[in-house]
């Protein structure tokens, strides 16, 4: 059996033909069309044709199509309630796409789909509870309970970025723990410390920081960067501790570009261990890196029916 998974992002729509085992047979991507609902749907339909051709399949070979979309999604109705970065509000995505493509359509939040993809990639049927945390422009996530996607009331569970972890202004988790937060903190510190390695690297990059530059400065034992990163790990770890105490899943996977840096996971585990009872129990949660990268949303969307 074959499925199609579609991962709608603010700049790119990614799609792939996926086997029943979760293997991507063929994938492609197109720029996201924003501001024109008809062109938005036509763009997705065109992309589906591209991947079907690449996989040497017909639409009749496809069992179903899953779509992961950012923002609030009513999965039962197939409606994107609000996705501000796409300019969509109360948009009947499933109905519109089913008119353009003759196949059953499922719609869910993109972070939920990414979590499903990573959960499926574990290949361990003894794991029934799983949380994914994605570090990007904000902090997103998804929750698996009893081997099924948990979306909560109105489908809005897993919005971890909104957790309050500080009484400071904008004290929610993503204000301190997103990839964007780390970059902003690094830039601020660099411009206050012109003699730092971090400042030099940022200047070489046109005055802007990014994750690669931050970790490069960290590897150079730059004290300014070490201070910024230590604060970041503290904020990130505090949020992970909150998830541990509230859900206690068997696995927490950290996704997003930052998660692939070798320097992230061990300091994070150390902070969590020192500030919680995480390792004090024989059965403790595994904290690991996500493994599918940009393919997680495609795989999860394709396999939505299996986990909902």
N, C-alpha and C positions, 0 to 999 in steps of 0.2 A: 504494500500500500504506500501511496505517496501523499504528502501534504505540502501546503505552502505556508510559510511563515513570513509575515511582513512586519518590519520594525520601523515605525514612523518617527522620525526625529525632526527637530526644528530646522535643520539644514539638509538632511539626507533621508530618503526612504530606502531602506535595505530590504531585500526579499530573497528567499531561497526555496528551492524544492528540497524537501526533507523526507527521509525514509522513516518507517515506523520505529526504527531503532534510534532516531535522533541524528542521523548522519546527513549532513548537507551535501546534496548531489550537485547542485549548481546554484550560484548566487550572483546577484548583481545589485547595483544601486543607481538611483537617480536623484537629482536635486529635488527637494520638497517644494511644491507649488503652494504659495501662501497668498491668501487674499481673493482667490477665485475657487469656489467650491467645486464647480464643474471640472475645471482643469486639475484640481487636486485629485478627484476621483479618476479622471482620465489618465493622469500620470501613474497612478497605482495600477490601473488596468494595463497600461502599456508595459509597465515593468513586469507584470505577471506574464505577458506574452513573451517577453525577452527570456525569462528564466525557463519557461516551458520549452521554448525553442532550444535553449542551451542544454536542457536535460533530455531533449528528444522525446517529449511527452505532449499529450493533448490535455485540454482541460477536463475531458471525460476520465482521464487517469487519476485525477486528484480527488481524494475523499472529502477534503474540506480545506478551507483557508482561514488562518488565524491572523488577526491584526493587533499589534500592540501600539497604543497611541498615548502620548503624554497627556497629563491633566486628569481631570475627573471623568471617569468612564462608567456609564451604567451598562454593565456587561449583559444583564438580562435582556435589556431592550436594544443593545447594540448601538447606544447613543453616546457620542462624546459630549458630555455635559458642558465642559469648559476646558479648552486648551488654548490659553492666551497666546502662546508663542506661535500657534498655527492659525490664529484668527478664527477658531471654531467655537461655536456656542450652541448647545442643544442640537448638534448635528447628527442626523440619523445615518451614521457611517455604514452600518450593516445593510440597511435597506438600499442605500445608494449604490453600494458596491455590488450587491446581489443583482441589481438591475444591469450593471455593466459586465458582470462575470457570472456565468452559469455554474455556481458552486455554492455549497453551504458556507456561511461566513460566521466566525466568532470574533468578538471584539473584547479587549481588556486593556487595562493600564500597561504601559510599556515596562515599567519596573517590575510589575507582577510577572510579565512574560519572561523577563530576564532572569528572575528568581526561579521560575519553573525550568528554564533551560539549564541553569546551574544545578538545580536539584536533580534533574534527570541525568546530568553528566556524572553524578556521584556513583551511579550504577550499584548502589548498595540498598537493597530493599529492606534492610533492618533499620535504616534511618527513616523515621516517620515525621520528625519535626526539624525544620530548617528555616533559617533566616538569611536573606541576602541584604547587605548594605552596599549601596553604590555611591561612590564619591565622585561627584562631577560638579557642574555649576551649582547644584544644590546637593542635598543628601536624600536619596530615594531608597526604596527597598521593597521586599516582598516577603510573605510569611507562608510557610507550609505547615499545616497541622494535620496529623493523621493521614499523611500522604496526599492531602488535598490543599489547593490554594485557599488561604483564608483572606477574605477581602473585607470582612466586617460590615457594619451597617452602612448601607448606601454605597458599598464598594470602596470605601475610603481608608481602610486599614493599611498599615505599612508606610504611612507618611512620617517616617522617623525624623526627617529634618525639622519637623515642627516641635519636637520635644524641647522643653525648657530645661537647660542645664546651667544657666547662670542668671543672676538677677540684674546683670548689666543690660543696657539698652540692646534691643534685638538679641535677647539671650537664648534664642532657639539654637538647636544643635548645628544646623547647616550654616548659621552665621559664623560659627567657629571651626567646624570640622569638614566643610566641603573643600573640594580642590580649589575653588575660587577663593575661599577664605585663606588657605595657605599661601596662595600666590599674592594676595593683597597684603598679608602680613609680611611676607618676604620683601615686597617692594617698599613698604613703609620703613622697615628696618634698614634696608640697604641705603635708602636716601638719607637716613639719619647717621649712616656710618660709611662715609665715602672711601675709607681705606680698606674696607672689607673685600674679600674675594667675591662675595655675592654682588656687591655694587659693580665691580669690574665686569663680571659676567653679564649682568643686566645691561650695562652700557654697550657691550659688544653685541647685544641682541636688540638694539634700537630703543633701549630704555624700558623694556618690558620683561617681567619674569615669567617663567613657566615651570612646570614640574621638573623637567629635565635639568634646567639651570640650577634649581634649588638642590637637587640631589647631587649634582656635580660639585657645587660649593660645599655640600656636606661631606663629600668624599675628600675634599681638600682640608678638612678639619677647620673650616671657617667658624670662628666663635659666634659671630652674629647669626649665621644660619643655624648653628646648633641650638641657640636660644629660641629662635623662631620655631624650629622643628620640635623641640622639647615641649613647648606650649601647645603646639598642634596635637601632638600625641596625647597630651593630658586631656584636651577637650574631646578628641576622638575616642579615647579610652573610656571617659566618663559616660559617653553615650552608649558604648558597647556594654558597660556595666549595667546601665538601666535596662537594656534589652535582656541581659542575662537574668536579672532579678525578676523581670516581669513575665518573660516567656520561657526561659531556660530551655532553649532548643538543643537538639543534639549537635547541630552544626551551625556556625555563623560564618558565612563566606563574605569576604570583602572584595568588592568589584570596583570598576572604574580605572582610569589610567594610573592613578597613584598606587593602586594596589600591587602593581607589578614591580615596583621598586623594591630591591632587596632590603633596603634600610627601614621599611615600614613595619613589617609584621612582628619582628621580634621585640622592638621597643613597645609596640602596642600590647603584645601579650604580657610583657613585664609589668606595664602599668596596670593592666586589668588584674593580674595576679596579686600585686602589692596592695590593691585597693578594693578587693572583693574576696569572697570565699570561693572564687572560681575553681581553684585547684585543690581545695580542701576536701572535696568529695571524691570518692572512688570513681563515680560516674560523672565526668565533667564534660562540658561543652567543648567541641573542637572548634578552634578559630583558624581559618585558613584563607588562602587567596582564591578568588574565583578563577576559573580556568578557561572559559570559552571566549572571553574578550568581547569583541563586537558581534560575535555570532550568537550570544546568549539570547537576545531578544527574538531572533529569527527562529531558533530551535524551540524556545518556550511558546511562542505564538503558534507554531505549527502543531504543538502537542497539547494545546489548551484543553481539548476535550478529555484527555486522559487524566487531568488533574483538577477538574472542576465538577 
